[in-house]
Every structure is written in C-alpha cells, then in structure tokens.
C-alpha cells in the first residue's frame, strides 16, 4: 500500500478534494456544535426612568438621579449602577448578579424608589 504522501504527489487533485471535504465537514460540524461554557442568558437588569418637564440635566441629576441612586444602592446583589440625566428625564440602570431572583430585586427597587419619592420634587 502506498503512503498518503506518494498518493498526494501522484494525484494532487485527489489531495485537494480530500482536504476540501475535510474542511467542509469541519465547518458543518462547527455550525452544529453546542455551547455549554457560555450559554445565552439575559442579564438581570432593572431600569428606573423619571420625567421632570422643564428641568435641565444638572437639576435632574442633583435633585432626582443622585438621591435615587443613593437609595437604590443599598439593595443586596447589585453588580453595577449606571445613570443618565437629560433635559427633562432621568434613567437609572441597575444590573444585578446572576443568582439574584429578578422579581424579588424588582420589588426591592420598587420599595426603595417609593421611599425616595417623598424627598424628590413634587412635579415628577
């Protein structure tokens, strides 16, 4: 029986076709490969939005965003808090750790925001 190298030298077209078939099967196998290490998950994120018509971004940040951030920051399991204050509106995004129950976290955020509403301007 001849070795693979002598067959490849004598018949280069056969060697090229075999390589293309191996590459094709590898590509098809890769497309159907399951992902176990990095599954598709939705991060537990809650967003608090407020509207304060007629106020500029500095007023909204000082009177709404910062007090709400301080109040929300006391909740257990928070990974990060980010906020944006714009003309007439504010948005606070709270990202929780993966093991946190999102319903319980949403209730905690709702309770903290309800407590902080008393300290915020009346026109919100």
Secondary structure by P-SEA (a helix, b strand, c coil): cccaaaaaaacaaaaaaaaaaaaaaaaaaaaacccccccccccbbbbbbbbbccccaaaaaaccaaaaaaaaccccccccccccccccbbbbbbbbcccccaaaaaaaaaaaaaaacccccccc
